[in-house]
Amino acid sequence: MDFKDQLKNLFPEHKETEIPKEDKSTIWMQDEPLLCKYVKRKGKPTTIIDGYTGATADFKLLAKELKQKLSVGGSFKDDSIIIQGDYRDKIMELLIAKGFKVKRVGG
């Protein structure tokens, strides 16, 4: 007897309802491509993503997701995402998979 059967025995009049799942494959509307730059700051490599024209809250969520997927540090400042290290290739793959147009800048 699994968990659902036990619940049916306890609450025979209860009807099971389905919870709709959220679709996470959001298509991002972007006129210009995002710029993925490689810059050294204080001798340390950093990747900067610029050029987003949408809502700031969405860009902050994107920054958080990129940092989690790459397992690196970073921040969101002045409408740009700063990622510690040179992860341009991986970031570009992730952004293209999300539906962004991406342009590689620098080296």
C-alpha positions as CSV (number, residue, x, y, z in Angstrom):
1,M,0.0,0.0,0.0
2,D,1.5,3.3,-1.1
3,F,1.0,6.7,0.3
4,K,-1.9,7.7,-2.0
5,D,-3.8,4.5,-1.1
6,Q,-3.4,5.3,2.6
7,L,-4.7,8.8,2.0
8,K,-7.8,7.4,0.1
9,N,-8.5,5.2,3.0
10,L,-8.4,8.1,5.5
11,F,-10.3,10.6,3.3
12,P,-12.6,8.6,0.9
13,E,-14.5,11.7,-0.2
14,H,-11.5,13.7,-1.2
15,K,-10.9,14.2,-4.9
16,E,-7.4,14.5,-6.2
17,T,-6.5,17.7,-8.1
18,E,-3.7,18.1,-10.5
19,I,-1.3,21.0,-10.0
20,P,-0.2,22.6,-13.3
21,K,3.5,22.6,-13.8
22,E,5.3,25.8,-14.7
23,D,6.9,26.0,-18.1
24,K,10.5,27.1,-17.5
25,S,11.4,27.3,-21.2
26,T,10.9,31.1,-21.4
27,I,11.6,32.8,-24.6
28,W,13.5,36.0,-24.0
29,M,12.7,38.9,-26.4
30,Q,15.9,40.7,-27.1
31,D,16.5,43.1,-30.0
32,E,20.3,43.3,-29.8
33,P,22.5,40.4,-28.8
34,L,23.9,40.1,-25.3
35,L,27.6,40.9,-25.2
36,C,29.8,38.4,-23.4
37,K,33.1,40.0,-22.6
38,Y,36.4,38.8,-21.1
39,V,38.2,41.3,-18.9
40,K,41.0,41.2,-16.4
41,R,40.3,43.1,-13.2
42,K,43.2,43.4,-10.8
43,G,44.9,40.6,-12.6
44,K,42.0,38.2,-12.2
45,P,39.9,37.0,-15.2
46,T,36.2,38.0,-15.2
47,T,33.4,37.5,-17.6
48,I,30.9,40.4,-18.1
49,I,27.5,40.1,-19.7
50,D,26.0,43.4,-21.0
51,G,23.3,44.6,-23.3
52,Y,20.1,43.3,-21.7
53,T,17.0,45.5,-22.5
54,G,14.3,43.8,-20.4
55,A,13.4,44.1,-16.7
56,T,16.1,44.3,-14.1
57,A,14.5,41.7,-11.9
58,D,14.6,39.2,-14.8
59,F,18.3,39.9,-15.4
60,K,19.1,39.4,-11.7
61,L,17.3,36.1,-11.8
62,L,19.4,35.1,-14.8
63,A,22.6,36.2,-13.0
64,K,21.6,34.0,-10.0
65,E,20.9,31.0,-12.3
66,L,24.2,31.4,-14.2
67,K,26.2,31.5,-10.9
68,Q,24.4,28.4,-9.7
69,K,24.9,26.4,-12.9
70,L,28.6,27.3,-13.1
71,S,29.2,27.0,-9.4
72,V,31.1,30.3,-9.3
73,G,30.9,33.7,-7.6
74,G,29.7,36.8,-9.3
75,S,27.5,39.9,-8.9
76,F,25.0,42.1,-10.7
77,K,26.1,45.8,-11.0
78,D,25.2,48.6,-13.3
79,D,22.9,46.5,-15.5
80,S,25.6,43.9,-16.2
81,I,26.4,40.5,-14.8
82,I,29.9,39.9,-13.5
83,I,31.1,36.3,-13.3
84,Q,34.4,35.3,-11.7
85,G,36.6,33.5,-14.2
86,D,36.7,33.0,-17.9
87,Y,33.4,31.0,-18.6
88,R,32.4,32.6,-21.9
89,D,31.9,29.4,-23.8
90,K,29.7,27.8,-21.1
91,I,27.8,31.0,-20.5
92,M,27.1,31.4,-24.2
93,E,25.8,27.8,-24.4
94,L,23.5,28.4,-21.5
95,L,22.2,31.7,-22.9
96,I,21.6,30.3,-26.4
97,A,19.7,27.4,-24.8
98,K,17.4,29.9,-23.1
99,G,16.7,31.7,-26.4
100,F,19.1,34.7,-26.2
101,K,21.2,36.0,-29.0
102,V,24.8,36.2,-27.8
103,K,27.9,37.9,-29.2
104,R,31.4,37.1,-28.0
105,V,33.6,40.2,-27.4
106,G,37.3,40.3,-26.6
107,G,40.0,37.7,-27.3
